[in-house]
Amino acid sequence: MERFVSKYLKTKLKDGFLYLSKDGVYFNQKNLGPLADYFYFVHAGMRIGTIKGNSFTPTHHLFWCLENTENISVLQLSLEQWTAIQNNKKPVFEVTDGYYALSYGRGVVGVCSVEK
């Protein structure tokens, strides 16, 4: 998980704690470990991704847990690209392989992986 953040997003997570459950990886700024003896957590913070085998797949919430977001690649969708997608047409992107914060309008709408 931390290798993924370092390698693909060129930053690190904020100070906090990671919790692994059967449905994902969660980030919390509080150490909930001692409470696990008394409670079953439905969610232990913000779900930032899932792990299948040795592969980590991020959610867009991961971006809220990063220490520095200045170096993160952002793929800003234009109105033309958004319209093409809505009409089931393939938009043109000038990007390289990697992970991007996908943005349209005022904020991040998701995380995308580009492989050419």
Secondary structure, 3 states (H helix, E strand, C coil): CHHHHHHHHCCCECCCEEEEECCEEEEECCCCHHHHHCCCCCCCCEEEEEEECCEEEECHHHHHHECCCCCCCEEECCHHHHHHHHCCCCCCCCCCCEEEEEEECCEEEEEEEECC
